[in-house]
């Protein structure tokens, strides 16, 4: 089992489960391969990820995505009472 969770302890994901904590990138590669990749496989995939990094990681920059800017502009701010 490959997990991106921040917590791990025995049997957390099932009786006798071997759990490997991993980055989102490693978890994605493991999902595609159906197993933990070799170092060379991981590096090959990461080369592809790096080439597409602007698109893959754009969700981290909500303030730059027009769709989110439009949605945010229609939100009515909540005022705080004193």
C-alpha positions as CSV (number, residue, x, y, z in Angstrom):
1,X,0.0,0.0,0.0
2,X,1.3,3.4,-0.9
3,X,-0.2,6.3,1.1
4,X,0.2,10.1,1.1
5,X,-1.1,10.2,4.6
6,X,0.8,12.0,7.3
7,X,0.2,9.2,9.8
8,X,1.2,5.6,9.8
9,X,0.9,2.9,12.4
10,X,0.5,-0.9,12.4
11,X,-2.7,-2.1,10.6
12,X,-3.9,1.5,9.9
13,X,-4.9,0.5,6.3
14,X,-5.8,-3.2,7.0
15,X,-4.6,-6.2,8.9
16,X,-1.0,-7.0,7.9
17,X,-0.8,-4.2,5.4
18,X,2.6,-2.9,4.4
19,X,2.2,0.8,4.1
20,X,4.8,3.1,2.4
21,X,4.4,6.8,3.0
22,X,5.1,8.7,-0.1
23,X,4.8,12.0,-1.9
24,X,1.9,12.6,-4.3
25,X,4.3,12.1,-7.2
26,X,5.6,8.7,-6.0
27,X,2.0,7.6,-5.2
28,X,1.0,8.5,-8.8
29,X,3.9,6.6,-10.3
30,X,3.1,3.6,-8.1
31,X,-0.5,3.7,-9.2
32,X,0.5,3.7,-12.8
33,X,3.0,0.9,-12.4
34,X,1.0,-1.1,-9.9
35,X,4.0,-1.4,-7.7
36,X,6.8,0.7,-6.2
37,X,8.9,1.9,-9.2
38,X,12.7,1.5,-9.5
39,X,14.8,4.6,-9.2
40,X,15.2,4.8,-12.9
41,X,11.4,4.4,-13.5
42,X,10.7,7.1,-10.9
43,X,13.3,9.5,-12.5
44,X,11.8,8.9,-16.0
45,X,8.3,9.8,-14.7
46,X,9.6,12.8,-12.8
47,X,11.2,14.0,-16.1
48,X,7.7,13.9,-17.6
49,X,6.2,15.6,-14.5
50,X,8.9,18.3,-14.6
51,X,8.0,19.0,-18.3
52,X,4.4,19.5,-17.3
53,X,5.0,21.1,-13.9
54,X,3.2,24.4,-14.8
55,X,0.0,22.5,-15.6
56,X,0.3,19.8,-12.9
57,X,0.9,22.2,-10.0
58,X,-1.2,25.1,-11.2
59,X,-3.9,24.2,-8.6
60,X,-1.6,25.6,-6.0
61,X,-2.0,29.0,-7.5
62,X,-5.7,29.6,-7.2
63,X,-5.3,33.3,-7.4
64,X,-3.9,32.9,-10.9
65,X,-6.7,30.7,-12.4
66,X,-9.5,32.7,-14.1
67,X,-12.2,30.2,-13.1
68,X,-11.4,30.6,-9.4
69,X,-11.0,34.4,-9.7
70,X,-14.5,34.6,-11.2
71,X,-15.9,32.4,-8.5
72,X,-14.2,34.4,-5.7
73,X,-15.4,37.7,-7.1
74,X,-19.0,36.6,-6.5
75,X,-18.5,35.8,-2.9
76,X,-20.0,38.2,-0.4
77,X,-17.5,38.8,2.5
78,X,-18.6,38.0,6.0
79,X,-18.4,41.0,8.3
80,X,-17.2,40.6,11.8
81,X,-19.3,42.0,14.7
82,X,-17.4,43.9,17.4
